[in-house]
Amino acid sequence: SFNPTIATAGGRACGWVSPDHIGINQGPIALMIENYRSDFLWRLMRRVPAIATGLYRAGFSGGWL
């Protein structure tokens, strides 16, 4: 990540860059694999009325809606 608005001690805008590398894409991959294996996430989402309502309002239809 970075933030280009942070200035140096002298006031020059040079930004900031994180020294770390974080694999933020790995979490969704694990969820997708588990959902493929056991259908757990879909079953869980079916029980949440707000998710079903939101999908319906967004124009989705069919399936378990």
DRENPA-227370 format. One line per 3 residues: number of its first residue (from 1); their letters; for each residue z, y, x of N, C-alpha, C. Coordinates in steps of 0.2 Angstrom, whole numbers, plus 5000, padded with zeros to 4 digits. Example, Ala and Ser with C-alpha at 12.3 -4.5 7.8 and 13.67 -1.06 7.14 Angstrom:
1> as> 5039:4972:5066:5039:4978:5062:5039:4984:5066 | 5035:4989:5064:5036:4995:5068:5039:5000:5064;
This chain:
1> sfn> 5000:4994:5004:5000:5000:5000:5000:5006:5004 | 4998:5012:5001:4998:5018:5005:5000:5024:5000 | 5002:5029:5003:5003:5036:4999:5000:5041:5004;
4> pti> 4994:5044:5002:4991:5049:5006:4995:5056:5005 | 5000:5057:5001:5002:5063:5000:5008:5065:5004 | 5011:5060:5008:5017:5061:5012:5015:5065:5018;
7> ata> 5018:5070:5020:5017:5074:5026:5021:5072:5032 | 5019:5074:5038:5023:5073:5044:5028:5078:5044 | 5032:5077:5049:5038:5082:5050:5035:5089:5051;
10> ggr> 5029:5090:5054:5026:5096:5055:5022:5099:5049 | 5022:5095:5044:5019:5098:5038:5012:5095:5036 | 5009:5092:5041:5002:5090:5041:5002:5084:5036;
13> acg> 4998:5084:5031:4997:5078:5026:4993:5073:5030 | 4997:5067:5032:4993:5062:5035:4994:5055:5031 | 4999:5055:5026:4999:5049:5022:5004:5044:5026;
16> wvs> 5005:5039:5022:5010:5033:5024:5006:5027:5023 | 5007:5022:5027:5004:5015:5026:5009:5010:5027 | 5010:5006:5023:5015:5001:5023:5014:4996:5029;
19> pdh> 5019:4994:5033:5018:4990:5039:5018:4982:5036 | 5019:4981:5030:5020:4974:5027:5013:4972:5023 | 5012:4966:5023:5007:4963:5019:5010:4959:5014;
22> igi> 5009:4960:5008:5012:4957:5002:5007:4953:4998 | 5007:4947:4997:5002:4943:4993:5004:4944:4986 | 5002:4949:4983:5004:4950:4976:4999:4946:4971;
25> nqg> 4994:4943:4974:4989:4939:4970:4992:4932:4969 | 4997:4930:4973:4999:4923:4973:5002:4921:4967 | 5006:4926:4964:5010:4924:4958:5006:4922:4952;
28> pia> 5001:4926:4950:4997:4924:4945:4993:4917:4946 | 4991:4916:4952:4988:4910:4953:4992:4904:4952 | 4999:4904:4954:5003:4899:4952:5004:4898:4944;
31> lmi> 5004:4904:4941:5005:4903:4933:4999:4900:4930 | 4993:4902:4933:4987:4899:4931:4986:4891:4932 | 4989:4889:4938:4989:4882:4939:4993:4878:4934;
34> eny> 4999:4881:4933:5004:4878:4929:5001:4878:4922 | 4998:4883:4919:4995:4883:4913:4990:4878:4912 | 4986:4877:4917:4981:4872:4917:4984:4865:4916;
37> rsd> 4989:4864:4920:4992:4857:4920:4996:4856:4914 | 5000:4860:4911:5004:4858:4905:5003:4863:4899 | 4999:4868:4899:4998:4872:4893:5004:4876:4892;
40> flw> 5009:4876:4896:5015:4879:4895:5015:4887:4893 | 5011:4891:4896:5011:4898:4895:5008:4899:4888 | 5003:4895:4886:5000:4897:4880:5004:4895:4874;
43> rlm> 5008:4889:4875:5013:4887:4870:5018:4893:4870 | 5020:4895:4875:5026:4900:4875:5023:4907:4872 | 5017:4909:4873:5014:4915:4870:5013:4914:4863;
46> rrv> 5012:4908:4860:5011:4907:4853:5017:4909:4849 | 5023:4908:4852:5029:4909:4849:5031:4917:4849 | 5028:4921:4852:5029:4928:4852:5025:4932:4847;
49> pai> 5028:4934:4842:5024:4938:4837:5020:4944:4839 | 5024:4948:4844:5021:4954:4846:5014:4952:4850 | 5014:4947:4854:5008:4945:4858:5002:4943:4853;
52> atg> 5004:4939:4848:4999:4937:4843:4996:4944:4839 | 5000:4948:4837:4998:4954:4834:4994:4959:4838 | 4996:4959:4845:4992:4963:4849:4985:4961:4851;
55> lyr> 4985:4954:4851:4978:4951:4852:4974:4952:4846 | 4977:4951:4840:4973:4952:4834:4971:4959:4833 | 4975:4964:4835:4973:4971:4835:4968:4973:4840;
58> agf> 4968:4969:4845:4963:4971:4851:4956:4967:4849 | 4956:4964:4843:4949:4961:4841:4948:4954:4843 | 4953:4950:4845:4953:4943:4846:4954:4939:4840;
61> sgg> 4950:4934:4839:4951:4930:4833:4950:4922:4835 | 4951:4918:4830:4950:4911:4831:4956:4908:4836 | 4955:4902:4838:4959:4898:4842:4966:4898:4838;
64> wl> 4971:4899:4841:4978:4899:4838:4980:4905:4835 | 4976:4910:4835:4978:4917:4831:4977:4915:4824;
